Amino acid sequence: SCGSFFGFSATPPKPRYISSLEGTMSPSPKVKISITASHDGGNIEVISQTEPEISTSGRTAKCTVTVHVKPDVYTELEKIAHMQYFSFRAFVSGLPSSTTTTGGENERAEDANGEGGDDDDDDGIKFLAVRYVVANAHAVSYPDAWPGTTVCYTSGGLEPGDDASWRRNLGTKYVDGKLTWSQIHAVNGSTFFSYWPPYTYNRHLKLIADCSAQISTKGGIFGDYNPTIESLTRTLEGREIECISIGNGKLTAWIQHRQHPGESMAEFFAEGFLHRLLGIGADGALDDATKVVLERYRLYVVPCMVSTVRSDRRHFDARAFTQ
């Protein structure tokens, strides 16, 4: 797992750089930010952090956090260690609890820059303005993907109930081979940053459980579509690769998702697709378009087709072991 603590106070401490991602910058800092990547899909390496600068008003601490996307294992077939996807968590503590503004698209930017009006609150740092830099963005497998990219972020969690909290940082830029964006952290707690939102293994298990429950309890709605759920095989970690099949048509279609573990958006599609096929969230009702498809095809849907490594390994493309 990866992490680093950076401390800020009225008298800026000298940063202590660390090679691992677990550590503490300074004893009892007033404001701290910890960068980690230990969650499902987390993938980043902290490289450095600049010495913090305190604004003239004393209300804002500013710094730059530089990170690298971590490469996958080297593949002999392609002679490359692929890398593209990144996701990490920034945890801020030490800001005053009375501050209620969230860090999004630079709300209260004037105050954060020390240029706003008078503030009658207690003295001390009230904002943490961080410039994030992915320094090796030019070296990823598909650097042409960066122009126009907007980094996703949320101050919520990674479960289904938090989906609506995800936003895009519209200030994201790809310049001189580096992907950069700025974020004003105005409250304590977590902010997740990702190339696109992770699809966690717990969420995958819930999807399979929802499909199983729907087939078991709403069997009458499917008629002769004969829905089934089975395990095709297991990963190296012993985890199932499940397949949901349904339909009585003469044609066969395999719909596979996440051949590459880092393509988490594919399983979000699989979740919505399976919900519609099985009537999950619709009181078990199948719409007319779904019935037409099921009468023409026998569908085999694999929500996460990662034959030798699951998404929790945080790989973008490579297998767990390659020869």
Secondary structure, 3 states (H helix, E strand, C coil): CCEEEEEECCCCCCCCCCCCCCCCCCCCCCEEEEEECCCCCCECEEEEECCCEECCCCCEEEEEEEEECCCCCCECCCCECCCCCCEEEEEEECCCCCCCCCCCCCCCHHHHCCCCCCCCCCCCCCEEEEEEEECCHHHCCCHHHCCCCCCEEECCCCCHHHHHHCEECCCCEEECCEEEEEEEECCCEEEEEECCCCCCHHHHHHHHHHHHHHHHHCHHHHHHHCCEEEEEEECCCCCEEEEEEECCCCEEEEEECCCCCCCCHHHHHHHHHHHHHHCCCCCCCCCHHHHHHHHHEEEEEECCCCCCCCHHHCCCCCCCCCC
